[in-house]
Amino acid sequence: MRYITAGESHGPQLTVILEGIPAGLPLTAEDINRELHRRQKGHGRGRRMQIEKDDVKIVSGVRHGYTLGSPIALVVENDDYKHWTKIMGAAPVSEDEMNEMKRRITKPRPGHADLNGAIKYGHRDIRNVLERSSARETTVRVAAGAVAKRILSELGVQIAGHVLEIGGIRAEQNTYHSIEEVQLRSEASPVRCLDPQAEVRMMERIDDAKQKGDSVGGVVEVIAEGMPVGVGSYVHYDHKLDAKLAAAVMSINAFKGAEIGIGFEAARRPGSEVHDEIVWDETDGYTRKTNRAGGIEGGMTTGMPVIVRGVMKPIPTLYKPLQSVDIDTKEAFQASIERSDSCAVPAAGVVAEAVVAWELANAMVEQFGRDRMDLIQQNVTNHREYAREF
């Protein structure tokens, strides 16, 4: 499976084309809209979330509620585009018209793709960079992830995410009894945190940053339960599932780190406190006493929950802008300001769920059959039984 996204932040629409989705998958617009609306929530979001109400249009690849096996095209229209038709329109404009718009940007913002992208593609108007490098693009990645979640659900795999840290405030009470509990508790929290006491402090930290014109980052965790043993590969580096998951998480805007299981903590512990002992019983087959590996060993799933974490830096668009240099005059200026959030960690957690779901679904489809959901389901069932009796 693969997908490609297209569209600019203030353009007419965002589009994602999905290829390789098996035929026979139940799929409706509501399945996708549910995830899109989750992405727009969260304490600390900016005015853009009040302007846009993201809803998807399925324009190909689905008929009467089931996928066809052909490419699926999903579209999310930008309601705000009506105010940007001249600035972002595809038709040619003169230099005078461009200057009249007063939207030409020559001051790159620190922490963004602005300067590097302008140099790479030769753009003298940095808007050509920031419109595409914007996190608005993650809207349709969440749409793709919603389709992946439907695949996983049909195969007995559930996904949940929650926030572990915001602005240095860490959640301490993260225990749960089921993945459904994680889904319910995180969804009920304005910051998607399982710890009620940390939740309050996180919101206070976000409000304080907003008042100061600053921003805060954090850490999110994604959990996948139900993955069968042996998905992925130890044979080639580019088939290792943990490598793909780390790459997917790092591809999210503003993410600067990823870890599986206890991750970097493994460097601080002795081996006896890092590896997971193997046990067996007739009911469950092979399981582990612990899950420090985060459900992956040797690039393959162990059958334990897959646990992936991502680190998001503070959003670099600040209302007390940092210093920059005008690419035309080379004079020092205060970096330009676009609409921004003081904290987007809760929303980024939804994006993290989406990209993790995509990689897991892709690995399942690749390993157990590509064309038909019913055949894939049967192959997964057979494999689970095989692994249990191995």
C-alpha positions in Angstrom: 0.0 0.0 0.0 1.1 3.6 -0.6 -0.4 7.0 -0.7 0.5 10.5 -2.0 -0.9 13.8 -0.8 -1.4 17.0 -2.7 -2.5 20.5 -1.8 -1.5 23.7 -0.1 -2.5 25.1 3.3 -4.7 27.9 1.8 -5.4 26.2 -1.5 -8.8 25.0 -2.6 -8.5 21.5 -1.3 -6.2 18.7 0.1 -6.2 15.4 -1.7 -4.8 12.0 -0.9 -4.7 9.0 -3.3 -4.4 5.6 -1.8 -3.2 2.7 -3.8 -3.2 -1.0 -2.8 -6.2 -1.0 -0.5 -7.7 -4.5 -0.7 -11.2 -4.9 -2.2 -14.1 -5.6 0.1 -13.2 -3.3 3.0 -16.2 -1.7 4.5 -15.6 2.1 4.3 -17.8 5.2 4.6 -17.1 8.9 4.8 -18.1 8.9 8.5 -15.2 6.4 9.2 -12.8 9.1 8.0 -14.6 12.2 9.3 -14.5 10.8 12.8 -10.7 10.8 12.7 -10.5 14.2 11.0 -12.7 15.8 13.7 -10.5 14.3 16.4 -7.4 16.0 14.8 -9.1 19.4 15.1 -9.6 19.1 18.9 -7.2 19.9 21.7 -6.5 22.6 24.2 -4.2 25.2 22.6 -5.4 25.0 19.0 -5.5 28.2 17.0 -8.1 30.1 15.0 -7.7 27.8 11.9 -9.7 25.1 13.7 -12.6 27.5 14.1 -12.5 28.4 10.4 -12.3 24.9 8.9 -14.6 22.0 9.5 -12.8 19.1 7.9 -15.1 16.7 6.1 -14.0 14.2 3.4 -15.4 13.4 0.0 -14.7 9.9 -1.3 -14.4 10.5 -5.1 -13.1 7.1 -6.3 -12.3 3.6 -5.3 -15.4 3.0 -3.1 -18.8 1.8 -4.2 -21.9 1.2 -2.1 -19.8 1.3 1.1 -17.0 -1.2 0.0 -13.6 -0.6 -1.5 -13.1 -1.8 -5.0 -9.4 -2.6 -5.0 -8.7 0.4 -7.3 -7.1 3.7 -6.2 -9.1 5.6 -3.6 -9.1 9.4 -3.9 -10.1 11.4 -0.8 -10.7 15.2 -0.9 -10.9 17.7 2.0 -12.0 21.1 0.8 -10.5 24.3 2.5 -13.4 26.6 3.4 -11.0 29.4 3.9 -9.9 29.3 0.3 -12.6 31.9 -0.7 -10.5 34.5 1.0 -7.3 33.3 -0.7 -8.4 32.8 -4.3 -6.2 35.6 -5.7 -3.3 34.8 -3.6 -3.3 31.1 -4.1 -5.0 30.8 -7.5 -3.5 28.8 -10.3 -3.9 31.5 -13.0 -0.9 33.6 -13.8 -0.6 37.1 -12.2 1.6 40.1 -12.9 4.3 41.3 -10.6 2.3 44.5 -9.9 -0.8 42.3 -9.0 1.4 40.3 -6.7 2.8 43.4 -5.0 -0.8 44.7 -4.5 -1.7 41.6 -2.6 0.9 42.3 0.0 1.2 38.7 0.7 4.7 38.1 -0.7 7.0 36.7 2.0 10.7 37.3 2.1 11.4 36.7 5.7 12.1 33.0 6.5 10.9 31.9 10.0 13.3 30.0 12.2 12.3 26.4 12.8 10.4 26.1 9.5 11.2 24.8 6.1 11.1 28.4 4.8 14.7 29.2 4.0 15.9 25.7 3.1 13.0 25.1 0.8 13.3 28.5 -0.9 17.0 27.8 -1.6 16.3 24.3 -2.8 13.5 25.2 -5.2 14.6 28.8 -6.1 11.5 30.5 -4.7 11.9 34.3 -4.0 8.4 34.2 -2.5 8.6 32.0 0.6 4.8 31.5 0.6 5.5 28.9 -2.1 7.3 26.8 0.6 5.2 27.4 3.7 1.9 26.7 2.0 3.0 23.1 1.4 5.3 22.5 4.4 2.4 23.5 6.7 1.0 20.9 9.1 -2.3 21.4 7.3 -1.2 18.6 5.0 -1.5 16.1 7.9 -5.3 16.4 7.5 -5.3 14.0 4.6 -2.7 11.8 6.2 -5.2 11.3 9.0 -7.7 10.4 6.3 -5.3 7.8 5.0 -4.8 6.6 8.5 -8.5 6.3 9.0 -8.7 3.8 6.1 -5.7 1.9 7.6 -7.6 1.7 10.9 -10.5 0.1 9.2 -8.2 -2.5 7.7 -6.7 -3.2 11.1 -10.1 -3.3 12.8 -11.2 -6.0 10.3 -8.1 -8.0 11.2 -8.5 -7.7 15.0 -6.1 -4.9 15.6 -7.0 -1.8 17.6 -5.2 1.5 17.8 -5.2 4.1 20.6 -3.0 7.1 21.4 -2.5 9.5 24.4 -0.2 12.3 25.5 2.6 11.6 27.9 4.1 15.0 28.2 3.5 18.7 27.4 5.9 21.5 28.1 7.8 19.5 30.7 4.7 18.4 32.5 4.7 14.6 32.6 1.8 12.2 33.0 2.5 9.8 35.9 -0.8 7.9 36.1 -0.8 6.1 32.7 -2.0 2.6 33.8 -5.0 1.1 31.9 -6.7 -2.2 31.6 -7.7 -2.2 27.9 -7.1 -0.3 24.7 -10.8 0.7 24.7 -10.1 2.4 28.1 -7.2 4.4 26.6 -9.5 5.5 23.7 -12.3 6.6 26.0 -10.1 8.4 28.6 -7.8 10.1 26.1 -10.8 11.3 24.0 -12.4 12.8 27.1 -9.3 14.8 27.9 -8.7 18.3 26.3 -5.1 17.3 26.1 -5.6 13.6 25.5 -3.9 12.7 28.7 -4.7 9.7 31.0 -3.6 11.5 34.1 -6.2 13.9 35.4 -3.8 15.8 37.6 -1.2 16.2 34.9 -4.0 17.2 32.5 -4.8 20.3 34.5 -1.1 21.3 34.8 -0.6 20.7 31.1 -3.5 23.1 30.2 -2.1 25.7 32.6 1.3 25.4 30.9 -0.3 25.8 27.4 -2.3 28.9 28.6 0.9 30.4 30.1 2.8 29.9 26.8 -0.1 31.4 24.8 -0.2 34.5 27.1 3.5 35.0 26.6 3.3 34.5 22.8 5.2 31.3 23.1 4.6 27.6 22.3 5.2 24.2 23.9 5.9 20.7 22.6 5.5 17.3 24.1 5.6 13.5 23.8 2.8 11.3 22.4 2.4 7.5 22.6 0.5 5.2 20.2 -0.5 1.7 21.2 -1.6 -1.1 18.8 -3.1 -4.3 20.3 -3.8 -7.5 18.4 -0.8 -7.6 16.0 0.1 -11.2 15.3 3.6 -12.6 15.8 6.1 -12.2 13.0 4.8 -9.2 11.1 7.8 -7.4 9.5 11.2 -9.0 8.8 14.7 -9.4 10.1 16.1 -10.2 6.7 16.5 -6.7 5.1 16.9 -3.3 6.8 14.1 -1.7 4.7 11.6 -4.4 5.7 12.1 -4.0 9.5 8.8 -2.8 10.9 10.3 -0.7 13.7 12.4 1.2 11.2 9.3 1.9 9.1 7.4 3.0 12.2 10.2 5.3 13.3 10.4 6.9 9.8 6.6 7.4 9.8 6.6 9.1 13.1 9.6 11.3 12.1 7.7 12.3 9.0 5.1 14.2 11.0 5.6 18.0 11.0 7.7 19.2 14.0 8.5 15.7 15.3 12.2 15.4 16.2 12.4 12.0 17.9 10.8 8.5 17.9 11.2 5.4 20.1 9.8 1.9 20.4 9.0 0.5 23.8 11.2 1.9 26.5 13.4 3.4 23.7 16.2 5.5 25.0 15.7 4.3 28.5 17.2 1.0 27.4 20.6 2.7 27.3 20.4 3.4 31.0 19.4 0.0 32.2 21.2 -3.4 32.5 20.2 -6.1 30.0 18.3 -7.9 32.7 15.9 -4.9 32.9 15.6 -4.5 29.1 14.7 -7.8 27.5 11.3 -9.5 27.8 11.2 -13.1 29.1 9.2 -15.6 27.0 6.4 -17.7 28.5 3.9 -20.2 27.0 0.5 -21.6 27.8 -2.1 -23.6 25.8 -4.6 -20.7 25.7 -2.3 -17.9 24.4 0.7 -19.7 23.1 3.9 -17.6 23.4 3.7 -14.3 25.3 6.1 -12.1 27.3 6.3 -11.4 31.0 7.0 -7.7 30.1 6.9 -5.5 27.0 9.9 -3.3 27.2 10.6 -4.0 23.5 7.3 -2.3 22.6 6.0 -5.4 20.8 8.9 -5.6 18.3 12.1 -7.6 18.3 14.4 -8.1 15.3 12.2 -5.9 13.1 9.2 -8.1 13.7 6.1 -8.1 16.0 6.2 -10.3 19.1 2.5 -10.5 19.6 2.6 -8.0 22.5 1.2 -4.5 22.1 3.2 -2.3 19.7 4.1 0.8 21.5 5.5 3.8 19.6 6.4 7.3 21.0 7.1 10.5 19.2 8.6 13.8 20.4 7.1 17.0 19.0 9.1 20.3 19.3 7.3 23.5 20.2 5.6 25.0 17.1 8.1 27.6 15.7 5.5 30.1 14.5 5.5 32.4 17.6 3.5 35.6 18.3 6.7 37.0 19.8 8.7 36.3 16.6 12.3 35.3 16.4 14.9 37.2 14.4 15.4 36.4 10.8 17.0 37.9 7.7 15.1 39.2 4.6 16.2 37.2 1.6 15.9 40.2 -0.6 17.5 43.0 1.4 19.6 40.7 3.8 18.5 43.0 6.6 17.6 41.6 10.0 13.8 41.5 10.7 11.4 39.9 13.0 10.1 36.7 11.4 6.6 36.9 9.8 3.6 35.4 11.6 1.1 33.0 10.2 -1.9 31.7 12.2 -0.6 29.3 14.8 -1.3 27.1 17.8 0.4 27.6 21.1 0.3 23.7 21.4 -0.7 21.1 18.9 0.6 18.0 20.7 -2.9 16.5 21.3 -3.7 16.9 17.6 -0.3 15.6 16.6 -1.1 12.5 18.7 -4.0 11.8 16.3 -1.6 12.2 13.3 0.8 9.8 15.0 -2.0 7.2 15.4 -2.7 7.6 11.7 0.9 7.1 10.4 1.4 4.2 12.8 -1.9 2.6 11.7 -0.8 3.0 8.0 2.5 1.2 8.5 0.9 -1.6 10.5 -1.9 -2.1 8.0 0.6 -2.0 5.1 2.7 -4.7 6.8 -0.3 -6.9 7.3 -1.6 -6.6 3.8 1.9 -7.2 2.4 2.4 -10.3 4.5 -1.1 -11.9 4.4 -2.4 -11.1 0.9 -3.0 -8.0 -1.1 -6.2 -8.1 -3.1 -9.2 -9.3 -1.0 -10.1 -8.6 2.6 -11.8 -11.9 3.1 -8.6 -13.8 2.0 -6.4 -11.6 4.2 -8.7 -12.2 7.2 -8.5 -16.0 6.6 -4.7 -15.9 6.3 -4.4 -13.9 9.5 -6.7 -16.3 11.4 -4.6 -19.3 10.1 -1.4 -17.6 11.1 -2.6 -16.9 14.6 -3.5 -20.5 15.1 -0.2 -21.6 13.6 1.8 -19.3 15.9 -0.2 -20.5 19.0 0.6 -24.1 18.3 4.1 -23.7 17.1 
